[in-house]
């Protein structure tokens, strides 16, 4: 039974580590998309809007960095614990606490990210926000197709495992 629990915990950790980068930013392009000339043109983004988004991003950046570092630290601690303990020596209470700490940190990071996105959406017009969502959907669809074309992670089912 303990071996099964160790396998489950290891699988959980691997899954968390695999999907965590996907939650870093929920934007159509990596980096500061509001500085990308193609995005500026496509969305008809004004210079004032870009500056406002920059301000929002900078206000949240420190918290993102701190939480990302903390999350990596907690992942490493959990991974190290699982690798260094035999199944007989695993303290399930400690393991649960470590998993809970990882999950709470991920939740804090996701909440911070979503609050930033809500602020960004207030800067955009309704039409710009819809265009941004469509660009993101198109990008995800393209990435899923690329995953299928290459045999993809997840057995050729693309980034969402479909």
Secondary structure, 3 states (H helix, E strand, C coil): CHHHHHHHHHHHHHHHHHHHHHHCCCCCCCCCHHHCHHHHHHHCCCHHHHHHHHHHHHHHHHHHHHHHHHHHHHHHHHHHHHHHCCCCCCCHHHHHHHHHHHHHHHHHHHHHHHHHHHHHHHHCCHHHHHHHHHHHHHHHHHHHHHHHHCCCCCCCCCCCCC
